[in-house]
Amino acid sequence: MTKTQRGGGLPAAARLYVAAVTVAAVGAAGAVGFGYEHKGVGSVALIVVLSGLVVASWIWPIVMYSDGSSQAHHLDEGFFVVMALLLPPAGVLLSFFAATIVAQSVRRRPLVKSVFNVAQIMLAVTFGLMTARIIAPPGHHLDLLELTAAAIGACVYFLVNSVALAGVLAASGAEEMKPALLDGLEIRALLLAASVSLGLVSAVSLKADPAVAPIVILPFIAFRQAMSGHFQARHDRSRLLGLFNTTLKVNRITRGDEVIPALSQSAALLLRGKTAGVRSAKPIAEEGSIAAAITVDGAERWLSVSGRSRGEPFDSADRGLLEALAAVGTVALEN
């Protein structure tokens, strides 16, 4: 899971934390990789397919929105289970490392954030993998103990991943450690259970017959689409409620000079931007910004929102919402 928060660059404490996680990840992954080097990396074809699925999960995540922030959920734990049961440790590390590097490059994340994401994933994979191997290393035929070990390893992966993310949020001052850990825990646990279940079924199927690989991909795709649609519907409802509340709020204001600040605050919150305001000239179209015409004292002005994460570009629904907010503001200013 990754989290997008409204805010600026990382402070010194957060950069130090990122450095510590990176060093720990390099040490842990390096030790495991060299320790199991003699076992090789396993099937190259399987590595390519599973790495591609991890990349796709990162590029098109399941996004859950909250006040002023969004959480991107991936199906990593399910793919981890498949890899842990079918690939040697070095192959698992190689798959996740390559997939995470590619995903960060495609999404054009800032360097510090990319380094942290790679280190975070590698540390989680290493701890999860070693947990599963200590309990029951997979053999030629998967039994209940080996499947249970992989599921427990996926839970460790989830835990290390969550703690690492909560730690950087706490170090950056965005959130406290405990709230960051517990934020959305119920839905994250549900996604974990579903993803691990899909991974176990897929691993057993692939172990029995590798030719079913194209088929076992389908449940992951179907689950991703279903959950993404569910969260998008919740987000649409939240935005509609926000528009309704903003309409009530600005029309209750009796002083005209208070309408624009209230409208700007609501626009920034609903559209998850760092800044919002009314400008006299139409802003230059650029990445991470959006504007809609609003009438102030009979003159055309522009209600603009900017500073949103590059990973969440504004879409047509965002433009429609901003235009609706601008229309609400125009009516409120005329009354």
LINCOR-V27628 format. One record per run of one state. SS is the DSSP state (hx for helix, st for strand, lp for the rest). FROM is the first residue (numbers start at 1). LEN is the number of residues. Records with the same first field share a line. If there is no record, write none. Layout:
SS=FROM-LEN, FROM-LEN
This chain:
lp=1-1, 6-6, 36-1, 40-4, 60-2, 67-2, 74-2, 87-2, 108-3, 137-7, 172-5, 183-2, 209-1, 253-3, 271-4, 280-9, 297-2, 307-9, 335-1
st=2-4, 62-5, 69-5, 275-5, 289-8, 299-8
hx=12-24, 37-3, 44-16, 76-11, 89-19, 111-26, 144-28, 177-6, 185-24, 210-43, 256-15, 316-19
